[in-house]
Structures are given as structure tokens and as C-alpha cells.
Amino acid sequence: LLLPRGVRVVCLGGGTGLSTILRGLKYVTSVTAVVTTTDDGGSSGRLRRDFDMPAPGDLRSCLAALAEDESLVGQLFQHRFTTGE
């Protein structure tokens, strides 16, 4: 299925499913994502609690999935600091 580039798709959600969908759609049409930030586990949950901010995990994954060079952006966004709080 190849959609005309004039067709616009909006995806709503979060989790691994949204980034997977975006990864494929970016090649066939114009896509916009509305990403939920309710994650409360792992590193995202810790950042959310420690800094009183929306959980960045799903948003980070979606930004990487939409990037032209997904490998490079993914590596940058996946970096984990070894020290500090």
C-alpha cells in the first residue's frame, strides 16, 4: 500500500506499538503523532518522579522512529549516564 504524499495520517497513543507504526508510515505518507506520556516504570518513571516532568520514554522512541537517520538519533536518545542522579 503506497499512499499519495498529500495524504496525512495522525497516530494517537504510546508504547512500543506507536513507534513501530511511525517507523513504517514515515516512508509512505505524511505522518503526525500525538504521544501519551504516562509511563511510570524504568528510567522514564524515575525521571518523571525525580524531576516532576512527563515521562519521556515513549516520546523519545517516537522521535527516533521518525528520524531520517534512525540509527544515529536512536543512539543519542538511548544514551544512559553512568553517574549522577
DSSP file (Angstrom, degrees, kcal/mol; ACC not computed):
  #  RESIDUE AA STRUCTURE BP1 BP2  ACC     N-H-->O    O-->H-N    N-H-->O    O-->H-N    TCO  KAPPA ALPHA  PHI   PSI    X-CA   Y-CA   Z-CA
    1    1 A L              0   0    0      0, 0.0     2,-0.5     0, 0.0     0, 0.0   0.000 360.0 360.0 360.0 119.5    0.0    0.0    0.0
    2    2 A L        -     0   0    0     27,-0.0    27,-0.1     0, 0.0    26,-0.1  -0.966 360.0-155.0-120.9 115.1    1.5    3.3   -1.1
    3    3 A L        -     0   0    0     -2,-0.5     2,-0.0    25,-0.3     0, 0.0  -0.600  28.8 -99.1 -88.1 147.7   -0.4    6.4   -0.1
    4    4 A P    >   -     0   0    0      0, 0.0     3,-2.2     0, 0.0    26,-0.3  -0.391  32.8-119.9 -61.0 142.8   -0.2    9.7   -2.0
    5    5 A R  T 3  S+     0   0    0      1,-0.3    25,-0.3    24,-0.1    -2,-0.0   0.703 111.5  66.5 -60.6 -18.6    2.2   12.1   -0.3
    6    6 A G  T 3  S+     0   0    0     23,-0.1     2,-0.3     2,-0.1    -1,-0.3   0.691  79.8  96.4 -75.3 -17.7   -0.7   14.5    0.1
    7    7 A V    <   -     0   0    0     -3,-2.2    23,-1.5     1,-0.0     2,-0.4  -0.559  64.7-154.6 -74.2 132.7   -2.5   12.1    2.4
    8    8 A R  E     -a   30   0A   0     -2,-0.3     2,-0.4    21,-0.1    23,-0.2  -0.921   6.8-164.1-113.1 136.2   -1.9   13.0    6.1
    9    9 A V  E     -a   31   0A   0     21,-2.6    23,-2.5    -2,-0.4     2,-0.5  -0.957   3.7-160.4-119.7 135.5   -2.1   10.4    8.9
   10   10 A V  E     -a   32   0A   0     -2,-0.4     2,-0.4    21,-0.2    23,-0.2  -0.969   8.0-162.6-114.6 128.4   -2.4   11.2   12.6
   11   11 A C  E     -a   33   0A   0     21,-2.7    23,-2.9    -2,-0.5     2,-0.4  -0.926   3.2-164.7-111.8 134.4   -1.5    8.5   15.1
   12   12 A L  E     +a   34   0A   0     -2,-0.4     2,-0.3    21,-0.2    23,-0.2  -0.935  43.2  48.7-117.4 138.9   -2.5    8.6   18.7
   13   13 A G  E     -a   35   0A   0     21,-1.9    23,-3.1    -2,-0.4     2,-0.3  -0.976  58.1-118.4 143.9-152.5   -1.1    6.6   21.6
   14   14 A G     >  +     0   0    0     -2,-0.3     4,-0.8    21,-0.2     3,-0.3  -0.901  54.3  75.5-168.8-167.6    2.1    5.4   23.2
   15   15 A G  H  > S-     0   0    0     21,-0.3     4,-1.0    -2,-0.3     3,-0.4  -0.161  99.2 -50.9  75.1-174.2    4.1    2.4   24.0
   16   16 A T  H  > S+     0   0    0      1,-0.2     4,-1.7     2,-0.2    -1,-0.2   0.774 129.2  67.0 -70.6 -25.5    6.1    0.3   21.6
   17   17 A G  H  > S+     0   0    0     -3,-0.3     4,-2.2     1,-0.2    -1,-0.2   0.894  97.8  51.3 -63.0 -41.2    3.3    0.0   19.1
   18   18 A L  H  X S+     0   0    0     -4,-0.8     4,-2.6    -3,-0.4     5,-0.2   0.932 110.0  47.7 -65.4 -46.0    3.1    3.7   18.2
   19   19 A S  H  X S+     0   0    0     -4,-1.0     4,-2.1     1,-0.2    -1,-0.2   0.866 111.2  52.9 -64.1 -34.0    6.8    3.9   17.4
   20   20 A T  H  X S+     0   0    0     -4,-1.7     4,-1.2     2,-0.2    -1,-0.2   0.923 110.5  46.5 -65.4 -44.5    6.6    0.8   15.3
   21   21 A I  H  X S+     0   0    0     -4,-2.2     4,-2.7     1,-0.2     3,-0.5   0.923 112.8  49.8 -62.7 -45.3    3.7    2.2   13.3
   22   22 A L  H  X S+     0   0    0     -4,-2.6     4,-2.1     1,-0.2    -1,-0.2   0.884 102.9  61.3 -62.2 -38.9    5.5    5.5   12.8
   23   23 A R  H  < S+     0   0    0     -4,-2.1    -1,-0.2    -5,-0.2    -2,-0.2   0.861 113.9  35.3 -56.6 -37.5    8.6    3.7   11.6
   24   24 A G  H >< S+     0   0    0     -4,-1.2     3,-1.2    -3,-0.5     4,-0.3   0.881 114.3  54.3 -84.5 -41.3    6.7    2.3    8.7
   25   25 A L  H >X S+     0   0    0     -4,-2.7     4,-1.8     1,-0.2     3,-1.7   0.804  91.5  72.8 -66.3 -29.7    4.4    5.1    7.9
   26   26 A K  T 3< S+     0   0    0     -4,-2.1    -1,-0.2     1,-0.3    -2,-0.1   0.741  97.1  52.2 -60.2 -20.6    7.1    7.7    7.5
   27   27 A Y  T <4 S+     0   0    0     -3,-1.2    -1,-0.3    -4,-0.2    -2,-0.2   0.637 116.1  36.4 -88.3 -14.7    8.1    6.1    4.2
   28   28 A V  T <4 S-     0   0    0     -3,-1.7   -25,-0.3    -4,-0.3     2,-0.3   0.594 121.6  -6.5-117.1 -12.6    4.6    6.1    2.6
   29   29 A T  S  < S-     0   0    0     -4,-1.8     2,-0.4   -27,-0.1    -1,-0.2  -0.971  81.4 -70.4-165.7 175.7    2.9    9.3    3.7
   30   30 A S  E     -a    8   0A   0    -23,-1.5   -21,-2.6   -25,-0.3     2,-0.4  -0.704  55.5-169.2 -79.3 130.0    3.0   12.5    5.9
   31   31 A V  E     -a    9   0A   0     -2,-0.4     2,-0.4   -23,-0.2   -21,-0.2  -0.965  18.3-172.0-131.2 140.9    2.6   11.4    9.5
   32   32 A T  E     -a   10   0A   0    -23,-2.5   -21,-2.7    -2,-0.4     2,-0.4  -0.969  13.3-153.8-124.7 143.0    1.9   13.3   12.8
   33   33 A A  E     -a   11   0A   0     -2,-0.4     2,-0.6   -23,-0.2   -21,-0.2  -0.965  13.2-162.9-123.1 136.3    2.0   11.6   16.2
   34   34 A V  E     -a   12   0A   0    -23,-2.9   -21,-1.9    -2,-0.4     2,-0.5  -0.969  27.1-160.3-110.5 111.4    0.2   12.6   19.4
   35   35 A V  E     -a   13   0A   0     -2,-0.6   -21,-0.2   -23,-0.2     2,-0.2  -0.808  11.0-137.5-105.8 128.0    2.2   10.6   22.0
   36   36 A T        -     0   0    0    -23,-3.1   -21,-0.3    -2,-0.5     3,-0.1  -0.515   9.0-160.6 -76.2 149.8    0.9    9.8   25.5
   37   37 A T        +     0   0    0     -2,-0.2    18,-1.0     1,-0.1    -1,-0.1  -0.457  50.3 118.0-129.6  60.1    3.5   10.2   28.4
   38   38 A T        +     0   0    0     16,-0.1    -1,-0.1    -2,-0.0   -24,-0.0   0.334  31.8 135.0-109.0   5.6    2.0    8.2   31.2
   39   39 A D        +     0   0    0     16,-0.2    16,-0.1     1,-0.1     9,-0.1  -0.281  23.6 174.4 -57.4 135.0    4.8    5.6   31.6
   40   40 A D        +     0   0    0      8,-0.1     2,-0.2    15,-0.1    -1,-0.1   0.280  48.4  83.0-127.1  10.8    5.7    5.1   35.2
   41   41 A G  S  > S-     0   0    0      4,-0.1     4,-2.1     5,-0.0     3,-0.4  -0.687  82.2  -2.6-111.9 167.3    8.3    2.3   35.1
   42   42 A G  H  > S-     0   0    0     -2,-0.2     4,-1.8     1,-0.2     5,-0.1  -0.100 119.6 -22.3  58.7-150.1   12.0    2.0   34.4
   43   43 A S  H  > S+     0   0    0      1,-0.2     4,-2.6     2,-0.2    -1,-0.2   0.862 137.8  55.2 -64.2 -38.5   14.1    5.1   33.6
   44   44 A S  H  > S+     0   0    0     -3,-0.4     4,-2.5     1,-0.2    -1,-0.2   0.918 108.2  48.8 -62.4 -42.8   11.1    7.1   32.4
   45   45 A G  H  X S+     0   0    0     -4,-2.1     4,-2.4     2,-0.2    -1,-0.2   0.885 110.9  50.6 -64.0 -38.3    9.3    6.6   35.6
   46   46 A R  H  X S+     0   0    0     -4,-1.8     4,-3.1     2,-0.2     5,-0.3   0.927 111.6  46.9 -65.9 -44.7   12.3    7.6   37.6
   47   47 A L  H  X S+     0   0    0     -4,-2.6     4,-2.3     1,-0.2     6,-0.3   0.911 111.4  52.8 -61.7 -41.8   12.8   10.8   35.6
   48   48 A R  H  X>S+     0   0    0     -4,-2.5     5,-0.9    -5,-0.2     4,-0.8   0.923 116.2  38.7 -59.7 -46.2    9.1   11.6   35.9
   49   49 A R  H  <5S+     0   0    0     -4,-2.4     3,-0.3     2,-0.2    -2,-0.2   0.935 118.7  46.0 -70.8 -47.5    9.2   11.2   39.7
   50   50 A D  H  <5S+     0   0    0     -4,-3.1    -2,-0.2     1,-0.2    -3,-0.2   0.845 126.8  27.0 -68.2 -35.1   12.6   12.8   40.3
   51   51 A F  H  <5S-     0   0    0     -4,-2.3    -1,-0.2    -5,-0.3    -2,-0.2   0.342  99.1-124.6-112.5   5.8   12.1   15.9   38.1
   52   52 A D  T  <5 +     0   0    0     -4,-0.8    -3,-0.2    -3,-0.3    -4,-0.2   0.939  68.2 127.1  49.4  55.9    8.3   16.2   38.2
   53   53 A M      < -     0   0    0     -5,-0.9    -1,-0.2    -6,-0.3    -2,-0.1  -0.876  69.4 -80.1-134.7 163.2    8.0   16.0   34.4
   54   54 A P        -     0   0    0      0, 0.0   -16,-0.1     0, 0.0    -3,-0.0  -0.402  59.6 -95.6 -62.4 144.8    6.1   14.0   31.8
   55   55 A A        -     0   0    0    -18,-1.0     4,-0.4   -16,-0.1   -16,-0.2  -0.472  35.9-160.7 -63.8 124.9    7.7   10.6   31.2
   56   56 A P     >  +     0   0    0      0, 0.0     4,-2.7     0, 0.0     5,-0.2   0.554  63.1  93.8 -88.4  -7.6   10.0   10.9   28.2
   57   57 A G  H  > S+     0   0    0      1,-0.2     4,-2.2     2,-0.2     5,-0.2   0.909  89.1  38.1 -56.6 -54.9   10.4    7.3   27.1
   58   58 A D  H  > S+     0   0    0      1,-0.2     4,-2.2     2,-0.2    -1,-0.2   0.884 117.4  51.5 -67.4 -38.0    7.6    6.9   24.5
   59   59 A L  H  > S+     0   0    0     -4,-0.4     4,-2.5     2,-0.2    -1,-0.2   0.920 109.6  50.6 -62.8 -43.1    8.2   10.4   23.1
   60   60 A R  H  X S+     0   0    0     -4,-2.7     4,-2.2     1,-0.2    -2,-0.2   0.913 110.4  49.5 -59.9 -45.1   11.9    9.6   22.7
   61   61 A S  H  X S+     0   0    0     -4,-2.2     4,-2.2    -5,-0.2    -1,-0.2   0.890 111.6  48.5 -62.9 -40.2   11.1    6.4   20.9
   62   62 A C  H  X S+     0   0    0     -4,-2.2     4,-1.8     2,-0.2    -2,-0.2   0.895 109.8  51.2 -69.9 -40.1    8.7    8.1   18.5
   63   63 A L  H  X S+     0   0    0     -4,-2.5     4,-0.8     1,-0.2    -2,-0.2   0.917 111.9  47.6 -61.9 -42.4   11.1   10.9   17.7
   64   64 A A  H >< S+     0   0    0     -4,-2.2     3,-0.7     1,-0.2    10,-0.2   0.907 109.8  53.2 -64.1 -41.6   13.8    8.3   16.9
   65   65 A A  H 3< S+     0   0    0     -4,-2.2    -1,-0.2     1,-0.2    -2,-0.2   0.826 111.2  46.4 -64.0 -32.0   11.4    6.3   14.8
   66   66 A L  H 3< S+     0   0    0     -4,-1.8    -1,-0.2    -5,-0.1    -2,-0.2   0.594  89.8 109.9 -86.4 -11.3   10.5    9.4   12.7
   67   67 A A  S X< S-     0   0    0     -4,-0.8     3,-0.5    -3,-0.7     4,-0.1  -0.290  71.2-133.0 -67.3 148.2   14.1   10.5   12.2
   68   68 A E  T 3  S+     0   0    0      1,-0.3     2,-0.9     2,-0.1     3,-0.2   0.928 109.1  38.5 -64.9 -45.0   15.7   10.2    8.8
   69   69 A D  T 3> S+     0   0    0      1,-0.2     4,-2.2     2,-0.1     5,-0.3  -0.730  75.9 173.0-105.0  80.8   18.8    8.6   10.4
   70   70 A E  H <> S+     0   0    0     -2,-0.9     4,-2.5    -3,-0.5     5,-0.2   0.827  72.4  57.5 -61.3 -34.4   17.1    6.5   12.9
   71   71 A S  H  > S+     0   0    0      2,-0.2     4,-2.1     1,-0.2    -1,-0.2   0.944 110.5  41.6 -62.8 -48.8   20.2    4.7   14.0
   72   72 A L  H  > S+     0   0    0      2,-0.2     4,-2.3     1,-0.2    -2,-0.2   0.943 118.1  45.0 -65.5 -49.3   22.1    7.9   14.9
   73   73 A V  H  X S+     0   0    0     -4,-2.2     4,-2.7     1,-0.2     5,-0.2   0.902 112.3  53.5 -63.4 -40.5   19.1    9.5   16.7
   74   74 A G  H  X S+     0   0    0     -4,-2.5     4,-1.8    -5,-0.3    -1,-0.2   0.912 108.5  49.1 -60.1 -43.4   18.3    6.3   18.4
   75   75 A Q  H  X S+     0   0    0     -4,-2.1     4,-0.6     2,-0.2    -1,-0.2   0.915 112.6  48.1 -62.8 -42.8   21.9    6.0   19.8
   76   76 A L  H >< S+     0   0    0     -4,-2.3     3,-0.8     1,-0.2    -2,-0.2   0.927 115.6  43.4 -63.4 -44.7   21.8    9.6   21.0
   77   77 A F  H 3< S+     0   0    0     -4,-2.7    -1,-0.2     1,-0.2    -2,-0.2   0.731 111.0  55.5 -75.3 -22.0   18.4    9.2   22.7
   78   78 A Q  H 3< S+     0   0    0     -4,-1.8    -1,-0.2    -5,-0.2    -2,-0.2   0.525  77.5 125.5 -87.4  -6.0   19.3    5.8   24.2
   79   79 A H    <<  -     0   0    0     -3,-0.8     2,-0.5    -4,-0.6    -3,-0.0  -0.263  44.0-160.9 -58.3 135.4   22.4    7.1   26.0
   80   80 A R        -     0   0    0      2,-0.0     2,-0.2     0, 0.0    -1,-0.1  -0.983  14.8-131.2-120.3 125.7   22.4    6.4   29.7
   81   81 A F        -     0   0    0     -2,-0.5     3,-0.0     1,-0.1     0, 0.0  -0.513   9.3-148.9 -72.8 142.1   24.7    8.3   32.0
   82   82 A T  S    S+     0   0    0     -2,-0.2     2,-0.3     1,-0.0    -1,-0.1   0.698  74.6  34.4 -89.2 -19.7   26.7    6.1   34.3
   83   83 A T  S    S+     0   0    0      0, 0.0     2,-0.1     0, 0.0    -2,-0.0  -0.882  87.4  46.7-130.7 164.1   26.9    8.5   37.3
   84   84 A G              0   0    0     -2,-0.3    -3,-0.0     1,-0.1     0, 0.0  -0.185 360.0 360.0  98.3 169.2   24.8   11.1   38.9
   85   85 A E              0   0    0     -2,-0.1    -1,-0.1   -35,-0.0   -35,-0.0   0.336 360.0 360.0-123.0 360.0   21.2   11.4   40.0
